[in-house]
Amino acid sequence: MVLPWKNYLETNEVSFITTDNVKYIGYPDGNDYILKIKNNISTILDDDAWDIEKIELSNLYSDIYGTYTPRLPADLDIDDDKGCVYGKTPDGLYLDRLQRREDWMDHRLTADIIQINGWGILHTPDNGKTLYKTDWCNRLGEYYNVMRCDVFPDNPGWKKLDKEELLIELADELDDTEKENIINCTVRNPSYEKLGENHKINPIGNVLIS
């Protein structure tokens, strides 16, 4: 089961709404829970309640989202180093606890321009026309992923950058080649071959809303 979470970049809200107008918000205000809003009534779902909720979503919307097929750690394949206890997509991609595809979460919808430990990732969805920064997480000593998750409930979200201001900020960090690559970005757009047809139309606009 793949749930259609969207990350609204201006507010950093991660949420989706079912066809019956039930809204789910992931990790609001950095707290480790899911907020469910139905008929204007808000309910906090902890880990156990969310697992039950996913079964109900699967029963109600399997024709839209697919079937929820969790597995116990002991039942995982020997070579499953990612521990896919929440299932996999038909093409073998990892699903996280919110039922999001791994290519939605690890920057495969954009192309990386540069990564700097302690600063972040500079990446683009459109060959450098638009630049975004994903911050470095000092708490864990690694880069944040695309959206909030149980590992990064405090994720500050993407930051849109001005090219000239960026070059000033990183003037002492970059060599001439790296600066040139930011000025005249030639990175290739990522391949969307593993995405479903609806997401191929505008993959960023289906997952990350500016």
N, C-alpha and C positions, 0 to 999 in steps of 0.2 A: 504494500500500500504506500503510495506516494501522495503526500498532502501538499496542497498548493500554497505554501507559505510565501509571503511577499515581504520584502524589507523596504519600508518607506524611508528613503534616505534623509529627508528633511527633518523627520521626527524620530528616526531610528526605531520606529515601531515594526515589530515582526508579527504578522498576523495573517489570518485568512478567514473568509466567510463562506459557509456552506450554502447550498442552494435553498435551504430553509431559513436563511438569514440568522444562523447561529455564528457568532464571532469568537475566535480563539486568538489570544495574544500571548506570545511566548516571552517569558522572562521580563515582565514589565518592571521598569525602574531597577533593573539589574538583579531582581530577586529570583530565586530558583523555583519557580512554579509557572503553571499555565493559568491564564485568566479566561474563563468562559462567560460569555454574555449572551443570554437567551431571554427574549421578552423583557429586556431592560433589567434583568436580574443577573448580578455578577456572582460567579462561583469560583473559588480558588481550587485548582486541581494540583495536589501534590503528586509525587512519583507514582504511587499506587493508584490513585484516582485517574491519573492520565493514562495508565496502562489499560484500565477498564474502559475509559472513554474511547480509546483507539479501537477496541473491540466493537464498541457500539457504532463508531463511525464506519468501520469495515462492514458491519452488518447492514447499515443503512445505505451506504454509498459505494458498495463494491463495484458497481457498474461504472462509476466515475473515477474513483481513486485506486481501485484494485483491492485485493484482500490482504489483511494484516496477518502475517505469518511469522510470529516470533519463534525463537528457538532458544533452548537452554544452552549455556556455554558448553556443557558436556556433549551436546549433539552437533556442534559445529564441525565443519570439515577440518581435517588436520592442517591444511594449507591456508585456512582462514585467519590470517594474521591480524585482520582488522576487527575480529570479533563481532560479526554481523548478527547480533542477537535480535535485531529488529527487522530482519529480512534483507533481501537484495532486490534490485530492479531486475527485470527480465534479461537485461544485458550484463548483469553481474556487478553492478555498482553498489557500493555500501550505502545503507540508509541509517541516519542517526535516530536519536530517541524521538525527535519531532517528525520523523518520516520524511526527511529531506535527502535528496540525492547528493552524493559526494561531490559531483561536478558543480553543484550549486554552491557548495560550501568552501571549496579550496581554490577559488580564483580561476577555474578553467573556463569561465564565461568571459574572461578578459585576458589580455596579453600582458605579461610582466615586462616592464621597461628596465627596472633596476630593483634590487633588494639590498637593504643596508641594515645589518644587525644593530639593534638599539634605536633605529629610526622608523623603519617600516618598509612597505612594498609600494612602489610607484607602478600603477598599471592603467591600462586603457582599453575601452571596448570598441574604439573606432580609429585605430591606427594613429593615436596621438592627438587627435582633435580635442578630446576631453581627457584630462588627467585626474586620476583619483589616487589618494593615499590610504593604505590600510596600516594602522599603527602597529608598533612593536609592543608586546605585552611584557612589561617589566616583571609582573608577578610570576609569570611562567617562563620568561626568557625565550619567547618565540613570537612569531607573528600571529595577530588575530586572524580568524577566518572571516568569511563573508558576512555571516549573521551571528547574532547571539546564539549561544548554545549552552549546554550544561558545563562545558569546559570554560567558555568565555561569556558568562551571563552579564559581565560588565563591559562588553564590547562597545566601544564608542561609535562604531560604524564607519562608513567610507567618508572621506573628506575630499571635496573637489578643490583642486589646486590651480592657481594661476602660474603659468610657465615662467614668467619673469621673476616673480617672487620666489618660486621654487629654486631657481638657479642662484639667486642671491643667498638663500638659506643654506644651500648645499655647496657653496663656492669652494670651501676648503675640503669637502668630502669627495668630490668627483674629479676624475682626470679629464683631459680634453675630449677623449673619445666618448666618454659617458655624457658629458655636457652636450656634445654634438648629437648624440642619440636622442636626448630630450628635446633639443631644438628642432631637429628634422627627423622625427620618429619614423622608423621604417619597420617596426615589428609587425609581424603577420597577425591578422585576427585569428583567434582560436577556432578550432574545428568544432562544429556543433553536430557532427554526424551521429552521435549517440543520443541526442535529444529527440523527443517526440516531435511530430510534425508541427503541432501548435507552438512549441517553444522555438523551433527553428526560425519562425517568422521574425521574432524579436526576442531572443533569449534574455537579454538584460531587462527589457521592459516587462517580461513575465515574472521576473523574480525580484528585481531591484527597481524600485520606483523613485525617480528623482523629483 
